[in-house]
Amino acid sequence: MTGHLVLLGSVGMLAAGTFAFCFAGPMLRTRLATRPWVERTMATAALVLLTAPRGHHAALTEGHEFAGVARPPASSSRAYSPGGRRLSSSSSSPRP
């Protein structure tokens, strides 16, 4: 019983917060002046936040299963490898 109340309370709080943001946005837009580059940056940030979970999911899974504990460090280090090339230990010969 308390589990259902906690769930309903959490959903209610999220709904109230979402409504507050949706209401405050148009009300504050007329009071705050932003520069065009700030608006472009915010639009880009919103796109990144919307697409990032898909990229993380693809990097950490194989099919529908978790790829293993070695995949998160490997995918993180690959992003910082020189030239963005995939680092592979399967072949001993260097790639051109």
Secondary structure by P-SEA (a helix, b strand, c coil): caaaaaaaaaaaaaaaaaaaaaaaaaaacccccccaaaaaaaaaaaaaaaaaaaaaaaaccccccccccaaaaaaaaaaacccccccccccccccc
